[in-house]
Amino acid sequence: MKIISWNIDSLNAALTSDSNRAILSREVLIKLNALQADVIAIQETKLSAKGPTKKHKKVIEELFPNYQIAWRSSQEPARKGYAGTMFMYKKDLKAEVSYPEISCPHPMDYEGRIMTLEFADFYLTNVYTPNAGSELKRLEDRQNWDEKYADYLVCLDQVKPVIATGDFNVAHKEIDLAHPDRNHFSAGFTDEERQGFTNLLNKGFTDTFRHLHGPVEGVYTWWAQRVRTSKQNNSGWRIDYFLVSDRIADKVQRSEMIDSGERQDHTPILLEIDL
């Protein structure tokens, strides 16, 4: 099975805007369709509470004619047009879609952050983890989220193996970002968030990229948009992951990043696994 994951930072803009960034985003979407993955997991769709419009669906159908979609948007009392997740998966696949709530701090359960596909032999779950925020104002809530999310994955894993993907908003080790010395008190690299990710792995999950590639340096999934030269200088962070249940780690064949060209922010990631 081939799976792609991408924090698109506004599917709405990618499908409807004529800005240079939107054009670059559509070029990436065209590239993803050419790869013909079985499933594409999207984070940060920023769609309305009603989900994709007719125009969105028309463009998706044109770009991805062999796929069906399932989506989850931010709902009141959470912010409108915020966060959100989506699955695009081949029309011939049989999967049960669920929209879990994990009793995390309000209003995170309303922000459309988790979707799960249940297949006959495994679960595939898509997550957009909350950011700890400016001045780490949401760090305590983020720690609570990390505990609840780990418990959720453990519950799934007790039934059948799990593949968990998405934007986890944490660089786990110093090797996972270009400038660890400058960022120990930055959202996404605090001791608390890194420990939360360690705790998750210790509950029976494998970081597939490190499993296959070991301590390779300079490989990232996100470059800050606000720093124009961040991608040119490869001043990035690895915050997007494919995790799998430990017992299926040996079935992973590929776990890598997909080149998104000039476009900064997140780049898509790819997993191939023989299940």
Summary of the structure (lengths in Angstrom):
residues: 275
radius of gyration: 17.3
end to end distance: 7.1
largest distance: 47.9
contacts: 921
relative contact order: 0.15
helix: 32%
strand: 25%
